[in-house]
Amino acid sequence: MVNIEGENLKELMSFKEKGQKIYPISVIKVNDKFILAIYKGKKSPADILIKYRQKLKNGKWSNIRTPKHIHWTVDILIKMFQEKELTRQFLDELMKIWESVHPLTEEERDKLNLEELLNYDKETLERFKKNLVSMVSII
């Protein structure tokens, strides 16, 4: 198992492409389960490439992957630079929800109430609402 506290994160997030080792410009330890890395892109001078590693259930790190929904990742990166601790808390809450949800049965889907869904966890939303809304307005 890789101990990311003592590990060189740039080395951990480097990869080979066409025989050349590619190192990230920056690495962000989101929490103990996720590491994000930003690489120089090839499309333009301002282009970036974002990849991540996730801690697996067996305690090892996944292969380096590209996020499927990149706009969420960019948004989180910007928030991390604005409000690092609050964003980590927000991500932890999202992970708790993700790990506790299960697919709807057909019966549950038929009884789905939009109002109930929109107000599912108002207490959690209220904890982050004020600060996250102000951070969104920056973007």
C-alpha positions as CSV (number, residue, x, y, z in Angstrom):
1,M,0.0,0.0,0.0
2,V,1.3,3.5,-0.9
3,N,1.5,5.9,2.0
4,I,0.7,9.2,0.4
5,E,2.0,11.2,3.3
6,G,5.5,10.1,2.8
7,E,5.3,9.6,-1.0
8,N,6.3,12.0,-3.7
9,L,2.9,12.8,-5.1
10,K,4.2,14.0,-8.4
11,E,6.0,10.7,-8.9
12,L,2.9,8.8,-7.8
13,M,0.8,10.6,-10.4
14,S,3.3,10.4,-13.3
15,F,2.7,8.1,-16.2
16,K,4.3,7.1,-19.5
17,E,3.0,8.2,-22.9
18,K,4.8,7.1,-26.0
19,G,7.8,6.1,-24.0
20,Q,8.1,9.5,-22.3
21,K,7.4,10.0,-18.6
22,I,4.7,12.7,-18.0
23,Y,4.8,14.6,-14.7
24,P,1.9,16.7,-13.4
25,I,2.1,20.4,-13.0
26,S,0.3,20.2,-9.7
27,V,-1.1,17.5,-7.4
28,I,-3.9,17.9,-5.0
29,K,-4.6,15.4,-2.2
30,V,-8.3,15.8,-1.9
31,N,-8.6,13.4,1.1
32,D,-7.3,10.0,2.0
33,K,-9.2,8.4,-0.8
34,F,-8.6,10.7,-3.8
35,I,-5.6,12.4,-5.5
36,L,-6.1,14.8,-8.4
37,A,-3.3,15.8,-10.8
38,I,-3.1,18.6,-13.4
39,Y,-1.0,18.1,-16.5
40,K,-0.1,20.5,-19.3
41,G,-2.4,19.7,-22.2
42,K,-1.6,19.7,-25.9
43,K,-4.4,21.5,-27.6
44,S,-3.3,25.1,-26.6
45,P,-1.0,26.8,-24.2
46,A,-3.8,27.1,-21.7
47,D,-5.0,23.5,-22.1
48,I,-4.9,21.2,-19.0
49,L,-5.4,17.5,-18.5
50,I,-6.9,16.3,-15.2
51,K,-6.4,12.7,-13.9
52,Y,-6.9,11.1,-10.6
53,R,-6.2,8.0,-8.4
54,Q,-8.7,6.5,-6.0
55,K,-8.0,4.3,-3.0
56,L,-9.6,0.9,-3.6
57,K,-11.3,-1.2,-1.0
58,N,-8.2,-3.4,-0.8
59,G,-6.1,-0.4,0.3
60,K,-4.2,0.0,-2.9
61,W,-4.4,2.9,-5.4
62,S,-6.2,2.6,-8.6
63,N,-4.5,3.2,-12.0
64,I,-4.3,6.8,-13.0
65,R,-7.7,7.7,-14.6
66,T,-9.4,10.6,-16.4
67,P,-12.6,11.7,-14.8
68,K,-15.7,11.1,-16.9
69,H,-17.4,14.4,-15.9
70,I,-14.5,16.8,-16.2
71,H,-16.6,20.0,-15.6
72,W,-17.3,18.8,-12.0
73,T,-13.6,18.2,-11.4
74,V,-12.6,21.7,-12.7
75,D,-15.3,23.2,-10.5
76,I,-14.1,21.3,-7.4
77,L,-10.5,22.3,-8.2
78,I,-11.4,26.0,-8.2
79,K,-13.4,25.6,-5.0
80,M,-10.4,23.8,-3.4
81,F,-8.2,26.8,-4.1
82,Q,-10.8,29.2,-2.7
83,E,-12.1,27.2,0.4
84,K,-9.9,24.1,0.8
85,E,-11.3,22.8,4.2
86,L,-15.0,23.6,3.3
87,T,-14.6,21.9,0.0
88,R,-13.1,18.8,1.6
89,Q,-16.0,18.6,4.0
90,F,-18.4,19.0,1.1
91,L,-16.7,16.2,-0.8
92,D,-16.8,14.0,2.3
93,E,-20.5,14.5,2.6
94,L,-21.0,13.7,-1.1
95,M,-19.0,10.5,-0.6
96,K,-21.1,9.5,2.4
97,I,-24.3,9.9,0.3
98,W,-22.7,8.1,-2.7
99,E,-21.7,5.1,-0.5
100,S,-25.2,4.9,1.2
101,V,-27.4,5.1,-1.9
102,H,-28.8,2.1,-3.7
103,P,-30.6,1.7,-7.0
104,L,-34.4,2.3,-6.9
105,T,-36.7,-0.6,-7.2
106,E,-39.5,-0.3,-9.8
107,E,-42.0,0.3,-6.9
108,E,-39.8,3.1,-5.4
109,R,-39.4,4.7,-8.8
110,D,-43.1,4.8,-9.3
111,K,-43.7,6.5,-5.9
112,L,-40.9,9.0,-6.4
113,N,-41.9,12.4,-5.1
114,L,-39.9,15.3,-6.7
115,E,-40.5,17.6,-3.7
116,E,-39.2,15.0,-1.3
117,L,-36.2,14.4,-3.6
118,L,-35.3,18.1,-3.8
119,N,-35.5,18.4,0.0
120,Y,-33.8,15.1,0.7
121,D,-31.0,16.3,3.0
122,K,-31.8,20.0,3.6
123,E,-29.7,20.1,6.8
124,T,-26.5,19.1,5.0
125,L,-27.3,21.5,2.1
126,E,-27.8,24.4,4.5
127,R,-24.4,23.8,6.1
128,F,-22.7,24.4,2.8
129,K,-25.1,26.6,1.0
130,K,-23.9,30.0,2.0
131,N,-20.2,29.4,1.4
132,L,-20.6,27.3,-1.8
133,V,-23.0,29.8,-3.4
134,S,-20.5,32.6,-2.8
135,M,-17.7,30.4,-4.3
136,V,-19.9,29.6,-7.3
137,S,-20.4,33.2,-8.0
138,I,-16.6,33.7,-8.3
139,I,-16.6,31.2,-11.2
